[in-house]
Every structure is written in C-alpha cells, then in structure tokens.
Amino acid sequence: MGETVSEKALDLRGWSCPWCILKAKSRLRTMKPGQTLELLCTDLSIQKNLPPVLKGTGDRIVQWEQHADYVNVVIRRGCDKTGS
C-alpha cells in the first residue's frame, strides 16, 4: 500500500478497545479539517469498531494496512454535522 504522511500519530499498541477509539476521537477533535491522523493499534477489534464510530462525523479512513502484529490506520479529519 502507498504511504500517507500524517500530521499527527497516535501509538495505541497495547491499548484495547474502546480506549483506542476514545483516544483517537479525542485527538481528532483537536485537528483541523483535512489533517490526517495515523493510528498504530494491536487490538484488531478496531477493524470492526472504528468505521461505525466515524460514520456521520465527516472523518474517513484513507489508509488501512495490516501488519503481523498491529494495524496501521490513517484517518483524514472532516467536519461533523455541527461544523467542528
């Protein structure tokens, strides 16, 4: 997969869901539209749990890369319905 350069990164390896998602959402709230956040996560349940959480926020997954022991996810910050 092609590499995406992200403005911010969040190493969540060793954390479990829902903490991974809560930390990602918190970081995304501090970012400007169009910026990207790279997540490194060992809890593979994020694959199932993250997309529904992002639905309706305007944030979207632009890269998903499976490694032997973690997942690398890049999310592009959008605008939610409230404009934040």
Order of alpha helices (4+ residues) and beta strands (2+ residues): beta-alpha-beta-alpha-beta-beta
